[in-house]
C-alpha cells in the first residue's frame, strides 16, 4: 500500500538536507521522497508510516513532527 507521509523537519542547510535524504533512502519500500525548503517539509511516498519516517529522522538527530500536527497549531 502506498502512503504519502509528510513531516516537518528543520532544513537549515544543504548538509542537513543531504543527511535527511541519506536517512530516508535507508527506509525500505519507499518510492519517492522530496523536500520543500520553504516549508521545512519532507514528503515520502511508499509503503511507510509517519512513525517510521520520524523515527529514522530522530535517529539522525533531526526533530521531526507529523505535518498534520503542524497544521493543527495555528500561529506556530
Legacy VTK file of the C-alpha trace (Angstrom):
# vtk DataFile Version 3.0
C-alpha trace
ASCII
DATASET POLYDATA
POINTS 76 float
0.000 0.000 0.000
1.317 3.444 -0.868
1.122 6.173 1.730
2.161 9.794 1.479
3.977 10.810 4.642
4.585 14.499 5.318
6.703 15.671 8.231
8.100 18.994 9.383
11.870 18.992 9.858
14.320 21.860 10.246
16.058 22.176 6.879
18.759 24.657 7.763
21.401 23.930 5.153
22.301 21.655 2.262
24.269 19.470 4.656
21.098 18.884 6.736
19.154 18.010 3.616
21.840 15.545 2.487
21.690 13.840 5.894
17.893 13.648 5.682
17.997 12.145 2.181
20.613 9.629 3.272
18.477 8.580 6.239
15.278 8.349 4.193
16.948 6.270 1.472
17.563 3.552 4.063
13.839 3.093 4.712
12.525 0.010 2.951
9.704 0.210 0.407
9.860 3.936 -0.302
9.024 5.087 -3.803
9.785 8.797 -3.803
10.955 11.460 -1.405
11.133 15.190 -1.668
11.944 18.242 0.381
10.252 21.633 0.473
12.854 24.023 1.890
10.404 26.912 2.161
8.017 24.946 4.384
10.638 22.796 6.170
8.673 19.828 4.910
9.796 16.330 3.922
7.428 14.244 1.783
7.940 10.493 1.462
5.732 8.132 -0.539
5.749 4.367 -0.342
4.817 1.552 1.973
5.866 3.560 5.007
4.273 5.149 8.073
4.717 8.609 9.542
6.157 6.978 12.678
8.838 5.155 10.657
9.950 8.332 8.897
10.053 10.301 12.164
11.958 7.519 13.937
14.614 7.408 11.201
15.000 11.188 11.210
15.194 11.348 15.010
17.892 8.670 14.988
19.862 11.074 12.817
19.393 13.919 15.276
16.564 15.609 13.382
13.485 16.753 15.249
10.533 15.723 13.055
6.828 16.404 13.586
3.868 14.959 11.639
2.640 17.612 9.208
-0.966 17.220 10.443
0.181 18.301 13.918
1.867 21.380 12.459
-1.291 22.396 10.598
-3.391 21.854 13.729
-1.409 24.548 15.586
-2.420 27.994 14.412
0.190 30.742 14.727
3.069 28.391 15.446
LINES 1 77
76 0 1 2 3 4 5 6 7 8 9 10 11 12 13 14 15 16 17 18 19 20 21 22 23 24 25 26 27 28 29 30 31 32 33 34 35 36 37 38 39 40 41 42 43 44 45 46 47 48 49 50 51 52 53 54 55 56 57 58 59 60 61 62 63 64 65 66 67 68 69 70 71 72 73 74 75
